[in-house]
Amino acid sequence: MLCIICHPNGFPLWEANRELGSWRNLSASPYAMKTRRDFLKAGFAVGAGFSLLDLGGIFAAESATSRATPAARAVLVAVRDGDRATMLDRALAELGGIQKFVRPGQTVLIKPNIGWDVPPERAANTHPEVIARLVAHCRDAGAKSVTIFDNSCDQWERAYANSGIEKAARDAGALVVNGKDESLYRETPIPGGVKLRSVRVHALVLESDVFFNVPVLKHHSGTLMTAAMKNLMGVIWDRGFYHRTDLHQCIADFLTLRQPTLNLVDAYHPMVRNGPRGRTVEDVIEMRTLLASTDIVAVDAAAAKLLGHQPADIPHVKLAAAMKLGRMDLENLDIRRLKLT
């Protein structure tokens, strides 16, 4: 049994485990912090709008973004304060159910972040519970096949195994594919690209009927934030071209080829410093949130707000919105907020 002793202001100081007869000092833990200043002092890379209370305004009560005008082109679902599987269930239900996206006999691709050889609690990769639940939904909807891959940054077998995603996905009925097999990538023109005119894309992206993009939200030292748009760098072979050319423009350009059917952002416990790989579990804070939208720009705009940034602070979000590949003007979207507790 656990017992928490709190400061008079409400934040936890000590945790007692009565069975083990042990105490843990929580005063230096991320969960003890209340203000943005507290997080900045601890070295967390959060923006000026950061708040665990309303999560950057996304969950502000009765805000101007509660319901959009009839002209809105996207629905954004923001769920908080549930377990990962339940939040995914509620987000899909709010969007019309899995049957709205997957029909019997269709082939499904799920693209998580499996870039790093680290365990789930480090939050460098999408959490395996989210992936397993989504695979189960697709199977229940009658999908012919459900396939998962990523072009990992670390050694792929170790990243797949130690992230927990390989086992979770296979146990749920998915096929897990090696994303480092160069023979599976096809040179593909990007006719709408500004800087990215052609790129080698994994065949599953080109051929699957349904494409779910399921990133983890986290800090990134090169792009400030990584979420849905940047996760798609894991479906191309030569990421170096992006970095050599114009990283943010190439991220936006890729969306002119194919956009995911649905984007689901795992923001349960985002990494807020030392991204994209992180160093320890102390780089992570708990938000217990999941975002979902068919509009990849909108979901990244909301993700930026969760970390305290304005959408325009993330160059590839601003560029994609300017290219009319999605909307970052959250005040004009239909935001459906679900608080589960």
C-alpha positions as CSV (number, residue, x, y, z in Angstrom):
1,M,0.0,0.0,0.0
2,L,1.3,3.5,-0.9
3,C,0.9,6.6,1.2
4,I,1.7,10.1,-0.1
5,I,2.7,12.9,2.3
6,C,2.2,16.3,0.7
7,H,3.3,19.9,1.1
8,P,0.6,22.3,2.3
9,N,0.4,23.7,-1.2
10,G,-0.5,20.3,-2.5
11,F,2.5,18.8,-4.2
12,P,3.9,15.5,-3.0
13,L,7.0,15.3,-0.8
14,W,7.3,11.6,0.2
15,E,5.9,8.3,-0.9
16,A,5.7,5.5,1.6
17,N,5.5,1.8,0.6
18,R,4.1,0.2,3.7
19,E,4.6,-3.4,2.4
20,L,8.3,-2.8,1.7
21,G,8.8,-0.4,4.7
22,S,10.5,2.1,2.4
23,W,10.2,5.8,1.7
24,R,10.9,7.8,-1.6
25,N,11.7,11.5,-1.7
26,L,9.5,13.1,-4.4
27,S,10.6,16.6,-4.0
28,A,13.0,16.4,-6.9
29,S,10.7,14.4,-9.1
30,P,9.0,16.0,-12.2
31,Y,5.6,15.1,-10.7
32,A,6.3,17.4,-7.7
33,M,6.5,20.5,-10.0
34,K,3.6,22.8,-10.3
35,T,4.7,25.8,-12.4
36,R,6.5,26.3,-15.7
37,R,9.4,27.9,-13.7
38,D,9.8,24.7,-11.7
39,F,10.1,22.7,-15.0
40,L,12.6,25.2,-16.5
41,K,14.8,25.1,-13.4
42,A,14.9,21.3,-13.8
43,G,16.0,21.7,-17.4
44,F,12.8,20.7,-19.1
45,A,12.3,22.2,-22.6
46,V,8.8,23.5,-22.2
47,G,7.3,26.6,-23.9
48,A,5.8,29.8,-22.5
49,G,2.3,28.4,-22.5
50,F,3.1,25.2,-20.6
51,S,0.6,24.1,-17.9
52,L,-0.2,20.7,-16.5
53,L,-3.6,22.1,-15.4
54,D,-5.1,22.8,-18.8
55,L,-2.2,21.4,-20.9
56,G,-1.4,24.5,-22.9
57,G,-5.0,25.6,-23.1
58,I,-6.1,22.4,-25.0
59,F,-8.3,21.5,-22.0
60,A,-9.2,25.1,-20.9
61,A,-12.8,25.0,-19.8
62,E,-15.3,26.6,-22.2
63,S,-12.6,28.1,-24.3
64,A,-13.1,29.5,-27.7
65,T,-11.9,26.2,-29.3
66,S,-14.7,24.1,-27.8
67,R,-16.7,23.8,-31.0
68,A,-16.0,25.1,-34.4
69,T,-18.1,26.9,-37.0
70,P,-19.8,24.8,-39.7
71,A,-16.9,25.7,-42.0
72,A,-14.4,23.7,-40.0
73,R,-12.7,21.0,-42.0
74,A,-11.4,18.8,-39.1
75,V,-12.3,17.3,-35.8
76,L,-9.6,17.1,-33.1
77,V,-10.2,14.8,-30.2
78,A,-8.2,15.3,-27.0
79,V,-8.6,12.7,-24.3
80,R,-7.0,12.8,-20.8
81,D,-6.8,11.1,-17.5
82,G,-7.5,7.5,-18.5
83,D,-5.3,4.5,-19.2
84,R,-3.8,4.3,-22.6
85,A,-6.2,1.6,-24.0
86,T,-9.3,3.4,-22.7
87,M,-8.2,6.8,-24.1
88,L,-7.7,5.2,-27.5
89,D,-11.1,3.5,-27.3
90,R,-12.8,6.8,-26.5
91,A,-11.0,8.8,-29.2
92,L,-12.0,6.3,-31.9
93,A,-15.6,6.2,-30.6
94,E,-15.7,10.0,-30.8
95,L,-14.6,9.9,-34.4
96,G,-17.2,7.4,-35.4
97,G,-15.6,4.1,-34.4
98,I,-12.9,2.0,-36.1
99,Q,-15.3,1.0,-38.8
100,K,-15.2,4.6,-40.1
101,F,-11.5,4.0,-41.0
102,V,-11.2,0.2,-41.6
103,R,-13.5,-1.9,-43.7
104,P,-13.5,-5.7,-43.9
105,G,-10.8,-7.0,-46.2
106,Q,-8.6,-3.9,-46.2
107,T,-4.9,-3.9,-45.6
108,V,-3.7,-1.7,-42.7
109,L,-0.4,-0.1,-41.9
110,I,0.4,1.2,-38.4
111,K,3.4,3.4,-38.2
112,P,4.6,3.9,-34.6
113,N,7.8,5.5,-33.4
114,I,10.2,2.5,-32.8
115,G,13.3,4.5,-33.4
116,W,15.2,3.8,-30.2
117,D,16.6,0.9,-28.2
118,V,15.1,2.0,-24.9
119,P,12.3,0.6,-22.6
120,P,8.7,2.0,-22.7
121,E,9.1,4.0,-19.5
122,R,11.7,6.2,-21.2
123,A,9.0,7.4,-23.6
124,A,11.3,7.6,-26.7
125,N,9.0,5.3,-28.6
126,T,5.2,4.9,-28.9
127,H,3.9,2.9,-26.0
128,P,3.2,-0.8,-26.8
129,E,-0.2,-0.7,-25.1
130,V,-1.4,1.9,-27.6
131,I,-0.2,-0.2,-30.6
132,A,-1.6,-3.5,-29.3
133,R,-5.0,-1.9,-28.7
134,L,-5.1,-0.3,-32.2
135,V,-4.1,-3.6,-33.8
136,A,-7.0,-5.3,-31.9
137,H,-9.4,-2.7,-33.1
138,C,-8.3,-3.2,-36.7
139,R,-8.6,-7.0,-36.4
140,D,-12.1,-6.6,-34.9
141,A,-13.1,-4.4,-37.9
142,G,-12.1,-7.3,-40.3
143,A,-8.8,-6.0,-41.6
144,K,-7.2,-8.5,-44.0
145,S,-3.8,-7.7,-42.6
146,V,-2.2,-5.3,-40.1
147,T,1.4,-4.5,-40.6
148,I,3.9,-2.4,-38.5
149,F,7.3,-1.0,-39.2
150,D,9.7,1.9,-38.6
151,N,13.1,2.8,-40.1
152,S,14.7,2.8,-36.7
153,C,17.6,5.0,-35.7
154,D,19.1,2.5,-33.3
155,Q,19.8,-1.1,-34.3
156,W,16.4,-2.2,-35.4
157,E,16.1,-5.7,-33.8
158,R,17.0,-4.2,-30.4
159,A,14.7,-1.2,-30.9
160,Y,11.8,-3.4,-31.9
161,A,12.3,-5.8,-29.0
162,N,13.2,-3.4,-26.1
163,S,10.5,-0.9,-27.0
164,G,8.0,-3.7,-26.3
165,I,6.2,-3.0,-29.6
166,E,7.3,-6.1,-31.5
167,K,5.8,-8.5,-28.9
168,A,2.7,-6.4,-28.2
169,A,2.0,-6.1,-31.9
170,R,2.5,-9.7,-32.7
171,D,0.5,-10.9,-29.7
172,A,-2.4,-8.7,-31.0
173,G,-2.2,-10.2,-34.5
174,A,0.0,-7.8,-36.5
175,L,2.8,-8.6,-38.9
176,V,6.0,-6.8,-37.8
177,V,8.3,-5.9,-40.8
178,N,12.0,-4.9,-40.8
179,G,12.1,-1.3,-41.7
180,K,15.9,-1.5,-42.5
181,D,15.3,-3.7,-45.6
182,E,16.4,-1.3,-48.4
183,S,14.8,-3.5,-51.0
184,L,11.3,-2.5,-49.7
185,Y,11.7,1.2,-50.5
186,R,10.6,2.7,-53.9
187,E,11.8,5.8,-55.5
188,T,8.7,8.0,-55.6
189,P,8.1,11.5,-57.0
190,I,6.8,14.2,-54.7
191,P,5.1,16.5,-57.3
192,G,3.8,19.0,-54.7
193,G,7.1,19.3,-52.9
194,V,9.1,22.6,-52.6
195,K,12.5,21.1,-51.7
196,L,11.6,17.4,-51.6
197,R,11.0,16.4,-55.3
198,S,11.6,12.6,-55.0
199,V,12.3,10.2,-52.2
200,R,12.5,6.5,-51.5
201,V,9.3,5.5,-49.7
202,H,8.5,2.1,-48.0
203,A,6.2,0.1,-50.3
204,L,3.7,-0.4,-47.4
205,V,3.0,3.3,-47.3
206,L,2.3,3.3,-51.1
207,E,0.2,0.1,-51.1
208,S,-1.7,-0.2,-47.9
209,D,-5.4,0.7,-47.9
210,V,-5.4,2.3,-44.5
211,F,-2.5,4.2,-42.9
212,F,-2.4,4.9,-39.2
213,N,0.3,7.3,-37.9
214,V,0.9,6.7,-34.2
215,P,3.8,8.8,-32.9
216,V,4.9,9.5,-29.3
217,L,5.0,13.2,-28.4
218,K,8.4,14.4,-27.2
219,H,11.0,17.1,-27.2
220,H,13.5,17.0,-30.1
221,S,16.8,18.9,-30.0
222,G,16.7,19.6,-33.7
223,T,13.1,20.4,-34.3
224,L,11.9,21.5,-30.8
225,M,9.1,18.9,-31.0
226,T,8.5,15.6,-32.7
227,A,4.9,14.3,-33.2
228,A,2.8,13.2,-36.2
229,M,4.5,15.0,-39.1
230,K,8.1,14.2,-38.1
231,N,7.2,10.6,-37.4
232,L,6.8,10.1,-41.1
233,M,10.5,10.5,-41.5
234,G,10.5,6.8,-40.5
235,V,8.8,5.7,-43.7
236,I,11.6,7.0,-46.0
237,W,15.0,5.5,-46.6
238,D,17.4,8.5,-46.7
239,R,16.6,10.8,-43.8
240,G,19.9,12.4,-44.3
241,F,18.6,14.2,-47.4
242,Y,16.1,16.1,-45.2
243,H,18.9,17.2,-42.9
244,R,21.2,18.2,-45.8
245,T,18.5,20.1,-47.6
246,D,15.8,21.8,-45.5
247,L,14.5,19.6,-42.7
248,H,11.3,21.4,-41.9
249,Q,10.3,22.0,-45.6
250,C,11.0,18.4,-46.5
251,I,8.8,17.2,-43.6
252,A,6.0,19.4,-44.9
253,D,6.6,18.4,-48.5
254,F,6.2,14.7,-47.8
255,L,2.5,15.3,-46.9
256,T,1.8,16.2,-50.6
257,L,2.4,12.5,-51.4
258,R,0.1,10.8,-49.0
259,Q,-1.3,11.8,-45.6
260,P,-2.2,9.2,-43.0
261,T,-5.8,8.1,-42.7
262,L,-5.7,9.0,-39.0
263,N,-3.1,10.4,-36.6
264,L,-3.0,9.3,-33.0
265,V,-0.5,11.0,-30.7
266,D,0.6,9.2,-27.6
267,A,1.1,11.9,-25.0
268,Y,0.6,9.8,-21.9
269,H,4.1,10.6,-20.5
270,P,6.0,12.8,-23.0
271,M,9.7,13.3,-22.9
272,V,10.3,17.0,-22.3
273,R,14.1,17.2,-22.4
274,N,17.1,15.4,-24.0
275,G,14.9,14.3,-27.0
276,P,14.6,12.4,-29.2
277,R,16.3,9.5,-27.4
278,G,16.4,10.8,-23.8
279,R,18.7,9.7,-21.1
280,T,16.7,8.6,-18.1
281,V,13.1,8.3,-16.9
282,E,13.6,11.7,-15.3
283,D,13.3,13.3,-18.7
284,V,9.6,12.3,-18.7
285,I,6.5,13.9,-17.2
286,E,3.0,12.4,-16.9
287,M,0.2,14.1,-18.9
288,R,-2.1,11.0,-19.5
289,T,-3.3,12.5,-22.8
290,L,-4.0,11.2,-26.3
291,L,-4.7,13.3,-29.4
292,A,-6.5,12.1,-32.5
293,S,-7.3,13.8,-35.9
294,T,-7.4,13.1,-39.6
295,D,-5.7,16.5,-39.9
296,I,-2.0,15.9,-39.3
297,V,-1.3,19.7,-39.1
298,A,-4.0,20.2,-36.5
299,V,-2.9,17.3,-34.3
300,D,0.7,18.6,-34.4
301,A,-0.6,22.1,-33.6
302,A,-2.4,20.7,-30.5
303,A,0.7,18.7,-29.6
304,A,2.8,21.8,-29.6
305,K,0.4,23.4,-27.3
306,L,0.7,20.5,-24.8
307,L,4.4,21.3,-24.6
308,G,3.7,25.0,-24.1
309,H,4.6,26.1,-27.6
310,Q,2.6,28.0,-30.1
311,P,1.9,26.0,-33.3
312,A,3.9,28.6,-35.4
313,D,6.9,27.9,-33.1
314,I,7.3,24.6,-34.9
315,P,8.5,25.5,-38.5
316,H,7.2,22.4,-40.2
317,V,3.8,22.9,-38.7
318,K,3.7,26.5,-39.9
319,L,5.0,25.6,-43.4
320,A,2.4,22.8,-43.8
321,A,-0.4,25.1,-42.8
322,A,0.8,27.7,-45.3
323,M,0.8,25.0,-48.0
324,K,-2.8,24.2,-47.0
325,L,-2.0,20.7,-46.0
326,G,-4.0,21.1,-42.8
327,R,-4.9,23.7,-40.2
328,M,-3.0,25.0,-37.3
329,D,-5.7,27.6,-36.3
330,L,-7.1,25.6,-33.4
331,E,-9.6,28.3,-32.6
332,N,-11.5,27.4,-35.7
333,L,-11.5,23.6,-35.3
334,D,-14.0,21.3,-33.7
335,I,-12.1,20.2,-30.6
336,R,-13.8,17.5,-28.6
337,R,-12.4,17.3,-25.1
338,L,-12.9,14.1,-23.0
339,K,-11.8,14.0,-19.4
340,L,-12.2,10.4,-18.2
341,T,-11.8,11.1,-14.4
